[in-house]
Amino acid sequence: MTEKTNPSAGQLETGTTRRKFIAATASATAVASALPIELSAQVAGSDEIKVGMIGCGGRNSGAIIQNLTANDGSRLVAIAEAFQDKIDGNGPRGKGLPAIKQQLDKDGRGKQVDVPESRQYVGFEAYKQLIDEVDLVCIATPPGFRPIHFEYAVQAGKNIFMEKPVCVDAHGYNRVIEAAKLADEKNLKVVVGLQRHYQKSYLEAFKQVHENGLLGEIVGAQAWWNGSRPWIIPRQEGWTEMEYQMRNWYHFVWLCGDHIAEQHVHNIDVINWFVSGDSINGGNPVSAQGMGGRAGTEPRSVGEIFDHHYVEFRYGADQGNVVFNSQCRHIPDTWRSVAEEIHGTEGIAYLGGNNPSITDRKGKMLWQYREARGQKDANPYDVEHQELYRHIREDIPINNAYYGAKSSFTSSLGRLATYTGQNITWDEAVKSDFSVMPENYAFDAEPPVKPDADGNYDVAIPGQRKLPWKA
Ligand SMILES: NC(=O)c1ccc[n+]([C@@H]2O[C@H](COP(=O)([O-])OP(=O)(O)OC[C@H]3O[C@@H](n4cnc5c(N)ncnc54)[C@H](O)[C@@H]3O)[C@@H](O)[C@H]2O)c1
């Protein structure tokens, strides 16, 4: 994919309301604070905002509804997609634009969608046309592309919602961090779909830990994403290898980052957040070592990712030398859990689920979260869009890209550790600037990995797989 600076970067359309609302040129700098955002009630908005979505799959079909619902004046005007059938809703795994329209009609919001064929952009370069013509972009493609799309959107001066993970390698991490700095300079508002930061139970637990000190000093942590097996789309005749991998993106490192990034990033992010105590910039471990592999629940003809990882992440002395054991697995009929646990000198926090709690070291309950009587907590997937618009409207800095990038790259560090069997430091991995992405993006281009003569992909063997910067 060629990257170039968008000549229209920072330029705004005229119109007082839009100018006030979008305000993409100012110079405000993000103010770092150690405390989480406060959830606010939804603010109804009528300012007209042109919204575009990049990726028209499962998540963005929901995210776009949540986005448009958070601001009455927003209109979905363009879609960028790798495949036309995903927009039309007749490809594998997807309901596309018809389902989005149907839902918005049902909600009485049908007027908020206007995407004629002329604004349906298809292919690897489609994101550029889309970003050039909208005010706000919702990005939910496979994460390998995130740094490219995010960087271009920032250069073009657009406000951004982007899904997690936000990178799958060091080069992507470094690009996201640099683009995040530029986003601050341009006073852009950036929200990342690590929705636990917008979930009341987690925010309350964070306060108990960091304001009320219920854990004492944090000394250790544990987290799990032990869940279900990912989907597989059978190879079809006529597909190039690139098309097969794009359709099955979950199974390839360059697109997905492996299961440890794609799903487990949520839990890893919670641990980075609670250990660092920093809700704005986040934190990261200083090293990782672990083990993992492919127990063989699916044939090697499907893809290259592991089906289990167990990583020991270590944080620096400034963060109490905390040790965090991270575990993720997608093997059928094994124990399931998606949760986090944080151990302190005075207590243990049990997060995940609707009722997180904190006990003392002997199990006596110190605090338990409950929704207010007769009320259901706001859905964090809604809140993240409400907060994005509130920050735009009130011109308050918000930029989740820093913690989003750190948590995403923590997952990559874990993957490097399990694939190679080595103990790897954060600094050497970041400095290496290694990339797992292809040289060219086209359906007839070479992807970075290919099946062997028997149709099987190479799966990493610890001890034999080299670190990318030492290979
Ligand atoms: N926060 C959450 O709880 C949550 C939940 C689900 C998914 N997600 C994230 O959302 C992202 C997408 O996941 P999904 O489940 O929607 O996958 P999906 O496969 O359903 O959708 C992704 C879409 O992006 C398209 N695409 C691929 N490359 C593209 C490119 N270069 N340009 C434009 N379009 C491209 C695909 O064709 C597909 O339609 C992932 O990063 C995932 O982790 C987050």
The ligand as a MOL file (V3000), in Angstrom:
LIG
                    3D

  0  0  0     0  0            999 V3000
M  V30 BEGIN CTAB
M  V30 COUNTS 44 48 0 0 0
M  V30 BEGIN ATOM
M  V30 1 N -14.3740 -4.1580 20.8140 0
M  V30 2 C -14.9360 -5.3170 20.5910 0
M  V30 3 O -15.5420 -5.9260 21.4730 0
M  V30 4 C -14.8660 -5.9130 19.2270 0
M  V30 5 C -15.7780 -6.9110 18.8360 0
M  V30 6 C -15.6590 -7.4560 17.5560 0
M  V30 7 C -14.6490 -7.0330 16.7030 0
M  V30 8 N -13.7860 -6.0630 17.1180 0 CHG=1
M  V30 9 C -12.6860 -5.6210 16.2450 0
M  V30 10 O -13.1860 -5.0940 15.0330 0
M  V30 11 C -12.3020 -5.4050 13.9630 0
M  V30 12 C -13.1010 -6.0960 12.8590 0
M  V30 13 O -13.6470 -7.2920 13.3620 0
M  V30 14 P -14.9780 -7.9280 12.7430 0
M  V30 15 O -15.3960 -8.9980 13.6620 0
M  V30 16 O -15.9080 -6.8650 12.3790 0 CHG=-1
M  V30 17 O -14.3960 -8.6010 11.4220 0
M  V30 18 P -15.1700 -8.7650 10.0200 0
M  V30 19 O -14.3640 -9.7030 9.2010 0
M  V30 20 O -16.5890 -9.0990 10.2840 0
M  V30 21 O -15.1070 -7.3040 9.4040 0
M  V30 22 C -13.9300 -6.7180 8.9160 0
M  V30 23 C -14.2410 -6.1210 7.5620 0
M  V30 24 O -13.1320 -5.3500 7.1150 0
M  V30 25 C -12.9900 -5.5900 5.7100 0
M  V30 26 N -11.6210 -5.2480 5.3240 0
M  V30 27 C -10.5190 -6.0150 5.4000 0
M  V30 28 N -9.4460 -5.3200 5.0040 0
M  V30 29 C -9.8740 -4.1020 4.6290 0
M  V30 30 C -9.2320 -2.9560 4.1190 0
M  V30 31 N -7.8990 -2.9170 3.9360 0
M  V30 32 N -9.9860 -1.8770 3.8290 0
M  V30 33 C -11.3340 -1.9060 3.9970 0
M  V30 34 N -11.9970 -2.9780 4.4910 0
M  V30 35 C -11.2730 -4.0550 4.8220 0
M  V30 36 C -13.3330 -7.0520 5.5600 0
M  V30 37 O -13.6290 -7.4020 4.2290 0
M  V30 38 C -14.5040 -7.2000 6.5020 0
M  V30 39 O -15.7330 -6.9540 5.8650 0
M  V30 40 C -11.1970 -6.2730 14.5560 0
M  V30 41 O -10.0780 -5.4960 14.8420 0
M  V30 42 C -11.8020 -6.7840 15.8460 0
M  V30 43 O -10.8730 -7.0280 16.8570 0
M  V30 44 C -13.8930 -5.4950 18.3420 0
M  V30 END ATOM
M  V30 BEGIN BOND
M  V30 1 1 1 2
M  V30 2 2 2 3
M  V30 3 1 2 4
M  V30 4 1 4 5
M  V30 5 2 4 44
M  V30 6 2 5 6
M  V30 7 1 6 7
M  V30 8 2 7 8
M  V30 9 1 8 9
M  V30 10 1 8 44
M  V30 11 1 9 10
M  V30 12 1 9 42
M  V30 13 1 10 11
M  V30 14 1 11 12
M  V30 15 1 11 40
M  V30 16 1 12 13
M  V30 17 1 13 14
M  V30 18 2 14 15
M  V30 19 1 14 16
M  V30 20 1 14 17
M  V30 21 1 17 18
M  V30 22 2 18 19
M  V30 23 1 18 20
M  V30 24 1 18 21
M  V30 25 1 21 22
M  V30 26 1 22 23
M  V30 27 1 23 24
M  V30 28 1 23 38
M  V30 29 1 24 25
M  V30 30 1 25 26
M  V30 31 1 25 36
M  V30 32 1 26 27
M  V30 33 1 26 35
M  V30 34 2 27 28
M  V30 35 1 28 29
M  V30 36 1 29 30
M  V30 37 2 29 35
M  V30 38 1 30 31
M  V30 39 2 30 32
M  V30 40 1 32 33
M  V30 41 2 33 34
M  V30 42 1 34 35
M  V30 43 1 36 37
M  V30 44 1 36 38
M  V30 45 1 38 39
M  V30 46 1 40 41
M  V30 47 1 40 42
M  V30 48 1 42 43
M  V30 END BOND
M  V30 END CTAB
M  END
